[in-house]
């Protein structure tokens, strides 16, 4: 949460995170989306969920994390050493943001 009270999400200079080796199996399927005329197209994903599928409610963008980073699982030992993403801090900030909104 920034000094002006707004929830800010960290971004890498390139806007990407390194995908966990375990997610290389599911990533191609997660990124497959319906295209025109019954074709398939590729989209961005966290290795398990396509970004297009995650857009609901007040979608505020993506974080530099794969699915395992976001849920704080599979060997999570704090902030990601590459992107700096910290799942615990991320959810504390979301809770604080919801509280500020009276939810």
DOVO-557145 format. One line per 5 residues: number of its first residue (from 0); their letters; for each residue x, y, z of N, C-alpha, C, O, CB. Coordinates in steps of 0.1 Angstrom, whole numbers. Glycine has a CB too. Example, Ala and Ser with C-alpha at 12.3 -4.5 7.8 and 13.67 -1.06 7.14 Angstrom:
residues 2
0) AS) 132 -57 78 123 -45 78 132 -33 78 142 -33 85 113 -45 90  128 -22 71 137 -11 71 129 0 79 134 11 80 141 -6 57
***
This chain:
residues 103
0) XXXXX) 9 -12 0 0 0 0 9 12 0 18 13 8 -10 0 12  6 22 -9 15 33 -10 11 44 1 1 42 8 13 40 -24  19 54 1 17 65 11 4 72 9 -2 78 18 28 75 11  -2 72 -3 -14 78 -6 -26 69 -4 -38 73 -7 -15 84 -20  -24 57 2 -34 48 5 -39 39 -6 -49 32 -4 -46 56 10
5) XXXXX) -33 40 -18 -37 32 -29 -29 18 -29 -17 18 -26 -35 39 -42  -36 8 -33 -29 -5 -34 -21 -5 -47 -26 -2 -58 -39 -17 -35  -8 -8 -46 1 -8 -57 6 -22 -59 10 -29 -49 13 3 -56  8 -26 -71 13 -40 -74 27 -38 -80 29 -30 -89 3 -47 -84  36 -46 -76 50 -46 -81 50 -51 -95 43 -60 -98 59 -54 -72
10) XXXXX) 58 -45 -103 60 -49 -117 75 -51 -120 83 -42 -115 54 -39 -127  79 -61 -127 92 -63 -131 94 -54 -143 85 -50 -150 95 -77 -135  107 -50 -146 109 -41 -157 104 -47 -170 98 -40 -179 124 -39 -159  105 -61 -172 99 -67 -184 85 -72 -182 78 -76 -191 107 -79 -187  79 -70 -169 66 -74 -166 63 -89 -165 52 -93 -166 57 -68 -177
15) XXXXX) 74 -97 -163 72 -111 -163 79 -117 -151 88 -111 -144 77 -117 -176  76 -129 -147 82 -137 -137 87 -150 -143 82 -154 -153 72 -139 -125  96 -157 -137 100 -170 -141 90 -180 -137 87 -181 -125 115 -173 -136  86 -188 -146 75 -198 -143 82 -210 -136 92 -215 -140 69 -203 -156  75 -215 -126 80 -227 -119 81 -239 -128 73 -240 -137 71 -230 -107
20) XXXXX) 92 -247 -127 94 -258 -135 81 -267 -135 78 -273 -145 106 -266 -131  75 -268 -124 63 -277 -123 51 -272 -132 43 -280 -135 58 -278 -109  51 -260 -135 40 -254 -143 42 -254 -158 33 -251 -165 37 -240 -138  54 -258 -162 56 -259 -176 47 -270 -183 44 -269 -195 71 -263 -179  42 -279 -175 33 -289 -181 19 -283 -183 13 -286 -193 32 -301 -171
25) XXXXX) 14 -275 -174 0 -270 -175 0 -257 -183 -11 -253 -188 -5 -268 -161  11 -249 -183 10 -236 -189 5 -236 -204 -3 -227 -207 24 -231 -190  8 -245 -213 3 -244 -226 -13 -245 -226 -19 -239 -235 9 -255 -235  -18 -253 -217 -33 -255 -217 -39 -243 -210 -50 -239 -214 -36 -268 -209  -33 -238 -200 -39 -226 -193 -40 -214 -202 -49 -206 -201 -30 -223 -181
30) XXXXX) -30 -213 -211 -29 -201 -220 -38 -203 -233 -39 -193 -241 -15 -198 -224  -44 -215 -235 -51 -217 -247 -66 -211 -245 -73 -215 -236 -52 -232 -250  -69 -202 -255 -82 -196 -254 -89 -197 -267 -83 -200 -278 -80 -181 -251  -103 -197 -267 -110 -198 -279 -107 -186 -289 -107 -174 -284 -125 -199 -277  -105 -189 -301 -103 -178 -311 -114 -178 -321 -124 -185 -319 -89 -181 -318
35) XXXXX) -113 -169 -331 -124 -168 -341 -126 -181 -349 -116 -188 -352 -121 -156 -351  -138 -184 -352 -141 -196 -360 -137 -209 -354 -135 -218 -362 -135 -194 -373  -137 -210 -341 -134 -223 -334 -119 -225 -333 -115 -236 -329 -141 -234 -342  -111 -216 -337 -97 -218 -336 -92 -216 -322 -100 -211 -313 -89 -208 -346  -80 -219 -319 -74 -217 -306 -64 -205 -307 -57 -204 -318 -67 -230 -300
40) XXXXX) -62 -198 -297 -52 -187 -296 -45 -188 -283 -51 -194 -273 -58 -173 -299  -33 -183 -282 -26 -183 -269 -27 -170 -262 -27 -159 -269 -11 -186 -272  -28 -170 -249 -29 -158 -241 -19 -159 -229 -13 -170 -228 -43 -155 -236  -19 -149 -222 -10 -149 -210 -17 -158 -199 -29 -158 -198 -7 -135 -205  -8 -164 -190 -14 -171 -179 -3 -171 -168 8 -167 -170 -17 -186 -183
45) XXXXX) -8 -176 -156 2 -178 -145 7 -192 -144 13 -196 -134 -5 -174 -132  4 -200 -155 8 -214 -155 -4 -223 -153 -3 -235 -157 19 -217 -145  -14 -218 -147 -26 -226 -145 -39 -219 -149 -49 -226 -152 -27 -230 -130  -39 -206 -148 -52 -198 -151 -48 -187 -161 -39 -180 -159 -57 -191 -138  -56 -187 -172 -54 -176 -182 -58 -163 -176 -67 -162 -168 -62 -179 -195
50) XXXXX) -50 -153 -180 -54 -139 -175 -68 -135 -179 -75 -129 -171 -44 -129 -180  -72 -139 -191 -86 -136 -195 -96 -142 -186 -107 -136 -183 -88 -141 -209  -93 -154 -181 -103 -160 -171 -102 -154 -157 -112 -155 -150 -99 -175 -170  -92 -147 -154 -90 -141 -141 -97 -127 -140 -98 -122 -129 -76 -140 -137  -101 -122 -152 -106 -109 -152 -121 -109 -148 -130 -112 -157 -104 -102 -166
55) XXXXX) -124 -106 -136 -138 -105 -131 -138 -95 -120 -127 -92 -114 -143 -119 -127  -149 -89 -117 -150 -79 -107 -141 -67 -111 -141 -63 -123 -145 -84 -93  -134 -61 -101 -126 -49 -104 -112 -54 -107 -103 -54 -98 -126 -40 -91  -109 -59 -119 -96 -64 -123 -86 -53 -123 -88 -42 -129 -97 -71 -137  -75 -54 -115 -66 -43 -114 -52 -46 -119 -42 -39 -117 -64 -40 -99
60) XXXXX) -51 -57 -127 -38 -60 -134 -32 -73 -129 -38 -80 -121 -29 -49 -131  -20 -75 -134 -13 -88 -131 -2 -85 -121 3 -74 -120 -8 -94 -144  2 -95 -114 14 -94 -105 25 -102 -111 23 -112 -119 10 -99 -91  38 -99 -108 49 -107 -113 51 -120 -106 60 -121 -98 62 -98 -113  42 -129 -108 42 -142 -101 35 -153 -109 26 -150 -117 35 -140 -87
65) XXXXX) 39 -165 -107 32 -176 -113 21 -181 -103 20 -175 -92 42 -188 -117  14 -191 -107 3 -196 -98 8 -200 -85 1 -197 -74 -4 -207 -105  19 -207 -84 24 -212 -71 28 -200 -62 26 -200 -50 35 -222 -73  34 -190 -68 38 -178 -61 26 -171 -55 25 -167 -43 46 -168 -70  15 -170 -63 3 -163 -59 -4 -170 -47 -9 -163 -38 -7 -161 -70
70) XXXXX) -4 -183 -47 -11 -190 -36 -1 -193 -25 -6 -199 -15 -17 -203 -41  11 -190 -26 21 -192 -15 24 -206 -12 25 -210 -1 16 -185 -3  24 -214 -23 26 -229 -21 39 -234 -28 46 -226 -34 14 -236 -26  41 -247 -27 52 -254 -34 65 -247 -32 71 -241 -41 49 -254 -49  70 -249 -20 83 -244 -16 84 -229 -14 95 -223 -15 93 -248 -27
75) XXXXX) 73 -222 -12 73 -208 -10 80 -205 3 77 -210 14 59 -202 -9  91 -197 2 99 -193 14 100 -178 15 111 -173 19 113 -200 13  90 -171 12 90 -157 13 91 -150 -1 87 -157 -10 102 -152 21  95 -138 -1 95 -131 -14 103 -139 -25 113 -145 -22 101 -117 -12  98 -138 -37 104 -145 -48 118 -138 -51 119 -126 -51 95 -144 -61
80) XXXXX) 128 -146 -52 142 -140 -53 144 -133 -66 153 -124 -68 152 -151 -52  136 -135 -76 137 -129 -89 128 -117 -90 133 -106 -94 134 -139 -101  115 -118 -87 106 -107 -89 104 -99 -77 99 -88 -77 93 -112 -94  107 -105 -65 104 -98 -52 89 -100 -48 86 -95 -37 107 -84 -54  81 -107 -55 67 -109 -52 66 -116 -39 73 -127 -37 59 -116 -63
85) XXXXX) 58 -111 -29 56 -117 -16 42 -120 -14 34 -111 -12 62 -108 -5  37 -133 -15 23 -136 -14 17 -132 -1 6 -126 -1 22 -151 -15  24 -134 10 18 -130 23 15 -115 24 5 -110 28 27 -134 35  25 -107 19 24 -92 19 13 -88 9 5 -79 12 37 -85 15  12 -95 -2 2 -92 -12 -12 -93 -6 -21 -84 -8 3 -102 -24
90) XXXXX) -15 -104 1 -28 -106 7 -31 -97 19 -42 -93 21 -30 -121 11  -21 -93 26 -22 -83 37 -27 -70 30 -36 -63 35 -9 -81 45  -21 -66 19 -24 -54 12 -38 -54 6 -45 -44 7 -14 -51 1  -42 -66 1 -56 -67 -4 -66 -66 8 -76 -59 6 -58 -81 -11  -63 -72 19 -72 -71 30 -73 -56 35 -84 -52 39 -68 -80 42
95) XXXXX) -62 -49 36 -62 -35 40 -70 -27 30 -77 -18 34 -47 -30 41  -68 -30 17 -76 -22 7 -91 -24 8 -98 -15 7 -71 -27 -7  -95 -37 11 -109 -40 13 -114 -33 25 -126 -28 25 -111 -55 14  -106 -33 36 -111 -26 48 -113 -11 46 -122 -5 50 -100 -28 59  -103 -5 38 -105 9 35 -117 12 27 -123 23 28 -93 14 27
100) XXX) -122 2 19 -134 4 11 -146 1 19 -157 1 14 -133 -5 -1  -144 -4 32 -156 -7 40 -162 -21 38 -173 -23 41 -166 3 39  -154 -29 32 -159 -43 28 -155 -53 38 -158 -65 37 -154 -47 14
***
